[in-house]
Amino acid sequence: MLARMTGVTGSLGERDAADLDGLALPDGGTIPRLAALLERCGGAVPLLVEIKARGRAVMPVCTVVARDLAAWRGAPVAIMSFNPLVLHWFGQRSPQMVRGLVVTQQRKGAMRGMIARALALWLGKPDFLACDIRDLPSPFATRARAKGRPVLTWTVRSEDERARAAVHADQIIFEKPHD
């Protein structure tokens, strides 16, 4: 998970905070801690915080994120995750927190994807969905929007994807293309 932004292989969870503090981002800066990012935003920037958590052990990362967000009195914030247990955790402990389920159909069969999404929706009870742009248009996203559930799309990298997202999603998550 670190390779895309730092060029270093491995996952975030395999490293301690001091090690992460030393990794460089493409702009030459370092990975900011959530509390530092919130302070830097100064309450003037709405934030969408994606929590990357695999498996069932979501409590440690959710607890730290919730602590930092509770101390922040600023612009609106929402969390999102592929892991419906993250959404469930926040739903139980911070029900006012806006929660989004990140979904993709990539590398999944139609039936497996349908069952996984249904279970994730039931468990996570998301306020919005964040769908992979490669999956749009999709009946799943169309049904969600028809029911009033906002659909965001990620990660938009081209003008063609932007145009498709503008038709099939309510908001776009961009990634600046590499030159």
MDTraj code that builds the backbone (N, CA, C; nanometers):
import mdtraj as md
import numpy as np

residues = "MET LEU ALA ARG MET THR GLY VAL THR GLY SER LEU GLY GLU ARG ASP ALA ALA ASP LEU ASP GLY LEU ALA LEU PRO ASP GLY GLY THR ILE PRO ARG LEU ALA ALA LEU LEU GLU ARG CYS GLY GLY ALA VAL PRO LEU LEU VAL GLU ILE LYS ALA ARG GLY ARG ALA VAL MET PRO VAL CYS THR VAL VAL ALA ARG ASP LEU ALA ALA TRP ARG GLY ALA PRO VAL ALA ILE MET SER PHE ASN PRO LEU VAL LEU HIS TRP PHE GLY GLN ARG SER PRO GLN MET VAL ARG GLY LEU VAL VAL THR GLN GLN ARG LYS GLY ALA MET ARG GLY MET ILE ALA ARG ALA LEU ALA LEU TRP LEU GLY LYS PRO ASP PHE LEU ALA CYS ASP ILE ARG ASP LEU PRO SER PRO PHE ALA THR ARG ALA ARG ALA LYS GLY ARG PRO VAL LEU THR TRP THR VAL ARG SER GLU ASP GLU ARG ALA ARG ALA ALA VAL HIS ALA ASP GLN ILE ILE PHE GLU LYS PRO HIS ASP".split()
xyz = np.array([
    [0.0806, -0.1190, 0.0000],
    [0.0000, 0.0000, 0.0000],
    [0.0856, 0.1263, 0.0000],
    [0.2084, 0.1172, 0.0402],
    [0.2947, 0.2353, 0.0450],
    [0.3571, 0.2682, -0.0898],
    [0.3695, 0.1707, -0.1778],
    [0.4455, 0.1879, -0.3018],
    [0.3928, 0.3015, -0.3891],
    [0.2627, 0.3157, -0.4015],
    [0.2065, 0.4176, -0.4907],
    [0.2479, 0.5583, -0.4492],
    [0.2532, 0.5859, -0.3205],
    [0.2822, 0.7212, -0.2738],
    [0.4262, 0.7420, -0.2267],
    [0.4968, 0.6344, -0.1929],
    [0.6319, 0.6517, -0.1391],
    [0.7392, 0.5778, -0.2187],
    [0.6998, 0.4831, -0.3025],
    [0.7969, 0.4018, -0.3736],
    [0.8546, 0.2895, -0.2890],
    [0.8089, 0.2777, -0.1647],
    [0.8575, 0.1753, -0.0726],
    [0.7569, 0.0604, -0.0703],
    [0.8041, -0.0616, -0.0816],
    [0.7143, -0.1753, -0.0800],
    [0.6677, -0.2069, 0.0612],
    [0.5585, -0.2798, 0.0700],
    [0.5052, -0.3205, 0.1997],
    [0.3809, -0.2414, 0.2352],
    [0.3225, -0.2785, 0.3481],
    [0.1997, -0.2120, 0.3905],
    [0.2272, -0.1209, 0.5092],
    [0.1389, -0.0285, 0.5273],
    [0.1455, 0.0668, 0.6369],
    [0.1505, -0.0048, 0.7711],
    [0.0687, -0.1089, 0.7855],
    [0.0594, -0.1817, 0.9111],
    [0.1852, -0.2561, 0.9508],
    [0.2780, -0.2750, 0.8569],
    [0.4025, -0.3455, 0.8867],
    [0.5092, -0.2537, 0.9460],
    [0.4802, -0.1238, 0.9552],
    [0.5810, -0.0273, 0.9994],
    [0.5324, 0.0491, 1.1212],
    [0.6271, 0.0903, 1.2035],
    [0.5884, 0.1721, 1.3188],
    [0.5872, 0.3196, 1.2775],
    [0.5346, 0.4039, 1.3655],
    [0.5165, 0.5460, 1.3349],
    [0.6491, 0.6146, 1.3029],
    [0.7552, 0.5827, 1.3762],
    [0.8844, 0.6470, 1.3529],
    [0.9369, 0.6141, 1.2133],
    [0.9174, 0.4902, 1.1689],
    [0.9605, 0.4493, 1.0353],
    [0.8806, 0.5246, 0.9291],
    [0.7502, 0.5359, 0.9494],
    [0.6647, 0.6063, 0.8535],
    [0.7002, 0.7541, 0.8458],
    [0.7382, 0.8127, 0.9577],
    [0.7759, 0.9540, 0.9601],
    [0.8921, 0.9837, 0.8662],
    [0.9749, 0.8851, 0.8369],
    [1.0925, 0.9058, 0.7526],
    [1.0699, 0.8809, 0.6046],
    [0.9520, 0.8357, 0.5661],
    [0.9266, 0.8075, 0.4248],
    [0.8870, 0.9341, 0.3499],
    [0.9421, 0.9509, 0.2301],
    [0.9151, 1.0706, 0.1507],
    [0.7997, 1.0481, 0.0538],
    [0.7173, 1.1507, 0.0399],
    [0.6082, 1.1531, -0.0582],
    [0.6600, 1.2143, -0.1879],
    [0.5845, 1.2020, -0.2985],
    [0.6315, 1.2560, -0.4267],
    [0.6694, 1.4048, -0.4234],
    [0.6047, 1.4835, -0.3375],
    [0.6357, 1.6272, -0.3300],
    [0.7549, 1.6570, -0.2402],
    [0.8169, 1.5514, -0.1839],
    [0.9322, 1.5696, -0.0965],
    [0.8966, 1.5778, 0.0506],
    [0.7690, 1.5957, 0.0805],
    [0.7246, 1.6000, 0.2191],
    [0.7180, 1.4604, 0.2777],
    [0.6720, 1.4531, 0.4015],
    [0.6574, 1.3244, 0.4678],
    [0.5097, 1.2965, 0.4932],
    [0.4809, 1.1740, 0.5307],
    [0.3433, 1.1341, 0.5591],
    [0.2987, 1.2055, 0.6864],
    [0.1956, 1.2891, 0.6771],
    [0.1528, 1.3593, 0.7987],
    [0.0686, 1.2683, 0.8875],
    [0.0796, 1.2874, 1.0160],
    [-0.0109, 1.2204, 1.1094],
    [-0.1466, 1.2875, 1.0957],
    [-0.2533, 1.2156, 1.1246],
    [-0.3869, 1.2707, 1.1105],
    [-0.4041, 1.3968, 1.1944],
    [-0.3589, 1.3955, 1.3176],
    [-0.3734, 1.5136, 1.4042],
    [-0.3034, 1.6349, 1.3430],
    [-0.1857, 1.6148, 1.2849],
    [-0.1119, 1.7255, 1.2217],
    [-0.1849, 1.7755, 1.0972],
    [-0.2413, 1.6831, 1.0197],
    [-0.3173, 1.7220, 0.9010],
    [-0.4405, 1.8038, 0.9404],
    [-0.5104, 1.7590, 1.0431],
    [-0.6280, 1.8327, 1.0897],
    [-0.5888, 1.9730, 1.1356],
    [-0.4792, 1.9822, 1.2085],
    [-0.4321, 2.1135, 1.2545],
    [-0.3961, 2.2031, 1.1368],
    [-0.3298, 2.1459, 1.0381],
    [-0.2890, 2.2240, 0.9208],
    [-0.4098, 2.2743, 0.8428],
    [-0.5148, 2.1946, 0.8365],
    [-0.6365, 2.2355, 0.7647],
    [-0.7095, 2.3477, 0.8389],
    [-0.6887, 2.3569, 0.9681],
    [-0.7436, 2.4663, 1.0465],
    [-0.8945, 2.4787, 1.0419],
    [-0.9637, 2.3695, 1.0186],
    [-1.1095, 2.3750, 1.0178],
    [-1.1686, 2.4354, 0.8925],
    [-1.0864, 2.4636, 0.7927],
    [-1.1343, 2.5305, 0.6724],
    [-1.1576, 2.4369, 0.5541],
    [-1.1223, 2.3098, 0.5696],
    [-1.1292, 2.2165, 0.4572],
    [-1.2104, 2.0932, 0.4965],
    [-1.3217, 2.0669, 0.4276],
    [-1.3915, 1.9398, 0.4541],
    [-1.2994, 1.8233, 0.4189],
    [-1.3041, 1.7182, 0.4995],
    [-1.2129, 1.6059, 0.4788],
    [-1.2873, 1.4747, 0.4622],
    [-1.2316, 1.3904, 0.3767],
    [-1.2770, 1.2539, 0.3578],
    [-1.1583, 1.1657, 0.3961],
    [-1.1714, 1.0953, 0.5079],
    [-1.0617, 1.0157, 0.5635],
    [-1.0875, 0.8691, 0.5312],
    [-0.9981, 0.8105, 0.4505],
    [-1.0117, 0.6677, 0.4197],
    [-0.9296, 0.5878, 0.5195],
    [-0.9957, 0.4912, 0.5812],
    [-0.9291, 0.4047, 0.6783],
    [-0.9019, 0.2710, 0.6111],
    [-0.7745, 0.2385, 0.6007],
    [-0.7319, 0.1126, 0.5406],
    [-0.7104, 0.0125, 0.6534],
    [-0.7983, -0.0829, 0.6615],
    [-0.7891, -0.1845, 0.7665],
    [-0.8309, -0.3177, 0.7085],
    [-0.7464, -0.4156, 0.7231],
    [-0.7789, -0.5500, 0.6733],
    [-0.8221, -0.6372, 0.7888],
    [-0.9076, -0.7315, 0.7584],
    [-0.9474, -0.8289, 0.8590],
    [-1.0412, -0.7714, 0.9632],
    [-1.0462, -0.8410, 1.0755],
    [-1.1423, -0.8079, 1.1805],
    [-1.0877, -0.7138, 1.2875],
    [-0.9570, -0.7001, 1.2958],
    [-0.8963, -0.6202, 1.4027],
    [-0.8932, -0.4722, 1.3648],
    [-1.0097, -0.4089, 1.3648],
    [-1.0191, -0.2687, 1.3245],
    [-1.0146, -0.1722, 1.4432],
    [-1.0349, -0.2230, 1.5646],
    [-1.0458, -0.1359, 1.6805],
    [-0.9241, -0.0445, 1.7009],
    [-0.8001, -0.0926, 1.6911],
    [-0.6875, -0.0020, 1.7166],
    [-0.6852, 0.1205, 1.6249],
    [-0.6979, 0.0993, 1.4951],
    [-0.6909, 0.2142, 1.4033],
    [-0.8153, 0.3017, 1.4171],
    [-0.9308, 0.2428, 1.4342],
    [-1.0534, 0.3217, 1.4496],
    [-1.0495, 0.4066, 1.5766],
    [-0.9958, 0.3516, 1.6832],
    [-0.9869, 0.4239, 1.8100],
    [-0.8990, 0.5486, 1.7960],
    [-0.7855, 0.5338, 1.7292],
    [-0.6944, 0.6466, 1.7114],
    [-0.7563, 0.7524, 1.6197],
    [-0.8169, 0.7085, 1.5107],
    [-0.8808, 0.8037, 1.4187],
    [-0.9943, 0.8767, 1.4896],
    [-1.0769, 0.8042, 1.5626],
    [-1.1887, 0.8664, 1.6348],
    [-1.1384, 0.9667, 1.7376],
    [-1.0309, 0.9325, 1.8069],
    [-0.9728, 1.0247, 1.9053],
    [-0.9286, 1.1548, 1.8397],
    [-0.8557, 1.1438, 1.7280],
    [-0.8075, 1.2640, 1.6596],
    [-0.9232, 1.3466, 1.6040],
    [-1.0228, 1.2796, 1.5489],
    [-1.1366, 1.3526, 1.4922],
    [-1.2211, 1.4186, 1.6009],
    [-1.2316, 1.3558, 1.7172],
    [-1.3095, 1.4134, 1.8275],
    [-1.2455, 1.5418, 1.8793],
    [-1.1134, 1.5517, 1.8685],
    [-1.0427, 1.6708, 1.9161],
    [-1.0456, 1.7835, 1.8131],
    [-1.0963, 1.7557, 1.6948],
    [-1.0962, 1.8531, 1.5854],
    [-1.2318, 1.9192, 1.5757],
    [-1.2353, 2.0464, 1.5921],
    [-1.3595, 2.1215, 1.5790],
    [-1.3471, 2.2084, 1.4548],
    [-1.3731, 2.1492, 1.3410],
    [-1.3534, 2.2235, 1.2178],
    [-1.4586, 2.1899, 1.1152],
    [-1.4167, 2.1922, 0.9921],
    [-1.5046, 2.1654, 0.8787],
    [-1.5564, 2.0215, 0.8854],
    [-1.6584, 1.9918, 0.8087],
    [-1.7139, 1.8557, 0.8103],
    [-1.6103, 1.7502, 0.7731],
    [-1.6293, 1.6318, 0.8293],
    [-1.5408, 1.5198, 0.8008],
    [-1.6263, 1.3943, 0.7867],
    [-1.5834, 1.3064, 0.6979],
    [-1.6464, 1.1755, 0.6813],
    [-1.5358, 1.0722, 0.6744],
    [-1.5686, 0.9496, 0.7120],
    [-1.4728, 0.8404, 0.6979],
    [-1.5256, 0.7455, 0.5918],
    [-1.4349, 0.6729, 0.5297],
    [-1.4743, 0.5697, 0.4346],
    [-1.3732, 0.4569, 0.4422],
    [-1.4197, 0.3370, 0.4029],
    [-1.3332, 0.2207, 0.4081],
    [-1.3891, 0.1095, 0.3212],
    [-1.3006, 0.0240, 0.2713],
    [-1.3427, -0.0995, 0.2063],
    [-1.3985, -0.1964, 0.3103],
    [-1.3534, -0.1830, 0.4328],
    [-1.3871, -0.2774, 0.5378],
    [-1.5160, -0.2343, 0.6092],
    [-1.6248, -0.3080, 0.5928],
    [-1.7497, -0.2688, 0.6575],
    [-1.7420, -0.2729, 0.8100],
    [-1.6437, -0.3454, 0.8654],
    [-1.6274, -0.3470, 1.0108],
    [-1.5845, -0.2102, 1.0634],
    [-1.5115, -0.1342, 0.9823],
    [-1.4747, 0.0028, 1.0198],
    [-1.6008, 0.0877, 1.0315],
    [-1.6881, 0.0776, 0.9315],
    [-1.8131, 0.1542, 0.9334],
    [-1.8995, 0.1114, 1.0514],
    [-1.9034, -0.0178, 1.0768],
    [-1.9809, -0.0701, 1.1891],
    [-1.9261, -0.0150, 1.3215],
    [-1.7941, -0.0142, 1.3364],
    [-1.7317, 0.0369, 1.4582],
    [-1.7723, 0.1827, 1.4815],
    [-1.7597, 0.2653, 1.3781],
    [-1.7965, 0.4069, 1.3921],
    [-1.9476, 0.4227, 1.4118],
    [-2.0262, 0.3386, 1.3489],
    [-2.1711, 0.3449, 1.3671],
    [-2.2123, 0.3172, 1.5107],
    [-2.1391, 0.2291, 1.5775],
    [-2.1678, 0.1958, 1.7167],
    [-2.1172, 0.3025, 1.8137],
    [-2.0015, 0.3610, 1.7846],
    [-1.9373, 0.4511, 1.8801],
    [-1.9487, 0.5992, 1.8455],
    [-1.9662, 0.6308, 1.7182],
    [-1.9806, 0.7703, 1.6725],
    [-2.0886, 0.7752, 1.5649],
    [-2.2131, 0.7486, 1.6026],
    [-2.3181, 0.7372, 1.5010],
    [-2.3404, 0.8646, 1.4189],
    [-2.2954, 0.9787, 1.4692],
    [-2.3094, 1.1031, 1.3950],
    [-2.2075, 1.1145, 1.2811],
    [-2.1032, 1.0320, 1.2840],
    [-1.9989, 1.0353, 1.1815],
    [-2.0552, 0.9858, 1.0482],
    [-2.0364, 1.0625, 0.9437],
    [-2.0774, 1.0210, 0.8096],
    [-1.9812, 0.9127, 0.7637],
    [-2.0392, 0.8005, 0.7153],
    [-1.9594, 0.6828, 0.6816],
    [-1.9865, 0.6379, 0.5385],
    [-1.8791, 0.6020, 0.4691],
    [-1.8921, 0.5561, 0.3314],
    [-1.8243, 0.4229, 0.3098],
    [-1.8879, 0.3403, 0.2297],
    [-1.8331, 0.2098, 0.1933],
    [-1.7650, 0.2207, 0.0578],
    [-1.6375, 0.1834, 0.0520],
    [-1.5613, 0.1823, -0.0724],
    [-1.5802, 0.0451, -0.1363],
    [-1.6184, 0.0435, -0.2642],
    [-1.6458, -0.0836, -0.3312],
    [-1.5783, -0.0888, -0.4677],
    [-1.5442, -0.2107, -0.5077],
    [-1.4925, -0.2365, -0.6416],
    [-1.5391, -0.3744, -0.6853],
    [-1.5599, -0.3887, -0.8126],
    [-1.5977, -0.5167, -0.8698],
    [-1.4760, -0.5847, -0.9336],
    [-1.3640, -0.5136, -0.9365],
    [-1.2437, -0.5645, -1.0007],
    [-1.1949, -0.6905, -0.9297],
    [-1.1575, -0.7897, -1.0094],
    [-1.1071, -0.9195, -0.9615],
    [-1.2091, -0.9963, -0.8779],
    [-1.3370, -0.9705, -0.9020],
    [-1.4437, -1.0442, -0.8331],
    [-1.5429, -1.0919, -0.9386],
    [-1.5980, -1.2084, -0.9196],
    [-1.7041, -1.2542, -1.0074],
    [-1.8337, -1.1813, -0.9748],
    [-1.9284, -1.1863, -1.0645],
    [-2.0542, -1.1141, -1.0453],
    [-2.1268, -1.1602, -0.9190],
    [-2.1385, -1.2898, -0.8987],
    [-2.2116, -1.3413, -0.7827],
    [-2.1371, -1.3108, -0.6530],
    [-2.0060, -1.3348, -0.6519],
    [-1.9264, -1.3067, -0.5323],
    [-1.9335, -1.1586, -0.4963],
    [-1.9229, -1.0725, -0.5955],
    [-1.9297, -0.9292, -0.5716],
    [-2.0649, -0.8870, -0.5172],
    [-2.1713, -0.9439, -0.5711],
    [-2.3065, -0.9098, -0.5266],
    [-2.3287, -0.9502, -0.3803],
    [-2.2847, -1.0699, -0.3448],
    [-2.3004, -1.1183, -0.2071],
    [-2.2147, -1.0347, -0.1115],
    [-2.0905, -1.0079, -0.1498],
    [-2.0009, -0.9287, -0.0644],
    [-2.0573, -0.7888, -0.0421],
    [-2.1090, -0.7256, -0.1473],
    [-2.1669, -0.5909, -0.1322],
    [-2.2891, -0.5936, -0.0427],
    [-2.3752, -0.6934, -0.0604],
    [-2.4961, -0.7023, 0.0224],
    [-2.4602, -0.7170, 0.1702],
    [-2.3641, -0.8024, 0.2005],
    [-2.3211, -0.8200, 0.3397],
    [-2.2566, -0.6930, 0.3944],
    [-2.1737, -0.6285, 0.3124],
    [-2.1067, -0.5057, 0.3557],
    [-2.2081, -0.3940, 0.3811],
    [-2.3102, -0.3826, 0.2965],
    [-2.4144, -0.2814, 0.3176],
    [-2.4913, -0.3086, 0.4457],
    [-2.5224, -0.4348, 0.4698],
    [-2.5973, -0.4732, 0.5897],
    [-2.5164, -0.4445, 0.7164],
    [-2.3889, -0.4817, 0.7149],
    [-2.3044, -0.4645, 0.8327],
    [-2.2625, -0.3194, 0.8535],
    [-2.2202, -0.2520, 0.7473],
    [-2.1642, -0.1179, 0.7604],
    [-2.2665, -0.0056, 0.7638],
    [-2.3837, -0.0284, 0.7053],
    [-2.4888, 0.0740, 0.6993],
    [-2.4323, 0.2098, 0.6578],
    [-2.3706, 0.2150, 0.5387],
    [-2.3041, 0.3388, 0.4965],
    [-2.4036, 0.4496, 0.4590],
    [-2.3570, 0.5723, 0.4766],
    [-2.4336, 0.6881, 0.4333],
    [-2.4123, 0.7158, 0.2846],
    [-2.2968, 0.6740, 0.2329],
    [-2.2664, 0.6930, 0.0915],
    [-2.1802, 0.5770, 0.0438],
    [-2.1681, 0.5643, -0.0873],
    [-2.0819, 0.4640, -0.1494],
    [-1.9711, 0.5351, -0.2253],
    [-1.8560, 0.4728, -0.2327],
    [-1.7455, 0.5200, -0.3149],
    [-1.7104, 0.4059, -0.4099],
    [-1.7533, 0.4196, -0.5342],
    [-1.7387, 0.3131, -0.6344],
    [-1.6162, 0.3358, -0.7221],
    [-1.5512, 0.2275, -0.7557],
    [-1.4386, 0.2274, -0.8485],
    [-1.4871, 0.2804, -0.9835],
    [-1.4191, 0.3794, -1.0396],
    [-1.4581, 0.4368, -1.1687],
    [-1.4604, 0.3301, -1.2779],
    [-1.3779, 0.2285, -1.2652],
    [-1.3740, 0.1230, -1.3670],
    [-1.5042, 0.0432, -1.3710],
    [-1.5842, 0.0522, -1.2636],
    [-1.7096, -0.0221, -1.2565],
    [-1.8304, 0.0583, -1.3049],
    [-1.8104, 0.1850, -1.3330],
    [-1.9241, 0.2685, -1.3736],
    [-1.9342, 0.2762, -1.5248],
    [-2.0569, 0.2744, -1.5764],
    [-2.1840, 0.2688, -1.5050],
    [-2.2111, 0.1275, -1.4520],
    [-2.2916, 0.1212, -1.3450],
    [-2.3283, -0.0086, -1.2904],
    [-2.4694, -0.0028, -1.2340],
    [-2.5421, -0.1137, -1.2447],
    [-2.6764, -0.1177, -1.1860],
    [-2.6734, -0.0942, -1.0350],
    [-2.5678, -0.1417, -0.9678],
    [-2.5539, -0.1251, -0.8237],
    [-2.5510, 0.0241, -0.7872],
    [-2.4654, 0.1006, -0.8537],
    [-2.4546, 0.2441, -0.8265],
    [-2.5823, 0.3175, -0.8667],
    [-2.6417, 0.2781, -0.9767],
    [-2.7661, 0.3417, -1.0224],
    [-2.8777, 0.3208, -0.9210],
    [-2.8898, 0.1986, -0.8670],
    [-2.9923, 0.1708, -0.7647],
    [-2.9667, 0.2511, -0.6376],
    [-2.8403, 0.2603, -0.5975],
    [-2.8065, 0.3359, -0.4766],
    [-2.8473, 0.4821, -0.4928],
    [-2.8141, 0.5413, -0.6059],
    [-2.8503, 0.6816, -0.6295],
    [-3.0014, 0.6992, -0.6355],
    [-3.0718, 0.6040, -0.6942],
    [-3.2183, 0.6136, -0.7026],
    [-3.2825, 0.6093, -0.5645],
    [-3.2158, 0.5423, -0.4704],
    [-3.2662, 0.5340, -0.3329],
    [-3.2201, 0.6519, -0.2480],
    [-3.1470, 0.7458, -0.3075],
    [-3.1022, 0.8638, -0.2347],
    [-2.9684, 0.8510, -0.1661],
    [-2.8968, 0.7427, -0.1907],
    [-2.7645, 0.7250, -0.1300],
    [-2.6609, 0.7841, -0.2259],
    [-2.5862, 0.8849, -0.1824],
    [-2.4856, 0.9450, -0.2702],
    [-2.3793, 0.8433, -0.3131],
    [-2.3330, 0.8604, -0.4360],
    [-2.2277, 0.7759, -0.4913],
    [-2.1101, 0.8641, -0.5310],
    [-1.9958, 0.8372, -0.4690],
    [-1.8707, 0.8994, -0.5097],
    [-1.8002, 0.8004, -0.5993],
    [-1.7026, 0.8451, -0.6748],
    [-1.6241, 0.7517, -0.7542],
    [-1.4765, 0.7837, -0.7429],
    [-1.3961, 0.6794, -0.7452],
    [-1.2514, 0.6886, -0.7319],
    [-1.1881, 0.6022, -0.8379],
    [-1.0694, 0.6060, -0.8616],
    [-0.9803, 0.7188, -0.8608],
    [-0.9730, 0.7667, -1.0036],
    [-1.0253, 0.8840, -1.0282],
    [-1.0386, 0.9382, -1.1632],
    [-0.9051, 0.9975, -1.2066],
    [-0.8548, 0.9458, -1.3200],
    [-0.7214, 0.9857, -1.3662],
    [-0.7209, 1.0482, -1.5046],
    [-0.8321, 1.0420, -1.5773],
    [-0.8318, 1.0919, -1.7150],
    [-0.9585, 1.1727, -1.7433],
    [-0.9567, 1.2430, -1.8548],
    [-1.0740, 1.3212, -1.8955],
    [-1.1921, 1.2291, -1.9283],
    [-1.1646, 1.1139, -1.9895],
    [-1.2715, 1.0184, -2.0210],
    [-1.3383, 0.9688, -1.8927],
    [-1.2570, 0.9351, -1.7928],
    [-1.3125, 0.8907, -1.6650],
    [-1.3891, 1.0032, -1.5960],
    [-1.3375, 1.1259, -1.6058],
    [-1.4065, 1.2393, -1.5459],
    [-1.5440, 1.2582, -1.6078],
    [-1.5527, 1.2472, -1.7388],
    [-1.6810, 1.2630, -1.8074],
    [-1.7786, 1.1522, -1.7669],
    [-1.7303, 1.0299, -1.7561],
    [-1.8153, 0.9180, -1.7140],
    [-1.8614, 0.9371, -1.5699],
    [-1.7702, 0.9800, -1.4849],
    [-1.8035, 1.0037, -1.3441],
    [-1.9081, 1.1137, -1.3298],
    [-1.8984, 1.2161, -1.4101],
    [-1.9928, 1.3276, -1.4024],
    [-2.1359, 1.2812, -1.4289],
    [-2.1516, 1.1765, -1.5076],
    [-2.2844, 1.1234, -1.5405],
    [-2.3321, 1.0226, -1.4365],
    [-2.2417, 0.9421, -1.3814],
    [-2.2815, 0.8272, -1.2997],
    [-2.2498, 0.8389, -1.1511],
    [-2.1984, 0.9530, -1.1067],
    [-2.1652, 0.9700, -0.9650],
    [-2.2025, 1.1107, -0.9192],
    [-2.2121, 1.1252, -0.7890],
    [-2.2462, 1.2547, -0.7303],
    [-2.1228, 1.3375, -0.6954],
    [-2.0092, 1.2731, -0.6819],
    [-1.8844, 1.3425, -0.6510],
    [-1.7692, 1.2582, -0.7021],
    [-1.6585, 1.3243, -0.7321],
    [-1.5434, 1.2582, -0.7928],
    [-1.4218, 1.2705, -0.7019],
    [-1.3504, 1.1591, -0.6858],
    [-1.2228, 1.1584, -0.6151],
    [-1.1155, 1.1467, -0.7231],
    [-1.0378, 1.2526, -0.7392],
    [-0.9367, 1.2593, -0.8446],
    [-0.8019, 1.2115, -0.7948],
    [-0.7204, 1.1711, -0.8899],
    [-0.5771, 1.1516, -0.8653],
    [-0.5056, 1.2251, -0.9748],
    [-0.4137, 1.3085, -0.9341],
    [-0.3364, 1.3833, -1.0338],
    [-0.2540, 1.2846, -1.1147],
    [-0.2668, 1.2867, -1.2483],
    [-0.1883, 1.1934, -1.3287],
    [-0.0393, 1.2245, -1.3199],
    [0.0396, 1.1203, -1.3282],
    [0.1856, 1.1382, -1.3275],
    [0.2308, 1.1808, -1.4648],
    [0.3243, 1.2737, -1.4698],
    [0.3785, 1.3207, -1.5984],
    [0.4810, 1.2241, -1.6521],
])
top = md.Topology()
chain = top.add_chain()
for i, resn in enumerate(residues, 1):
    res = top.add_residue(resn, chain, resSeq=i)
    for name in ("N", "CA", "C"):
        top.add_atom(name, md.element.get_by_symbol(name[0]), res)
traj = md.Trajectory(xyz[None], top)
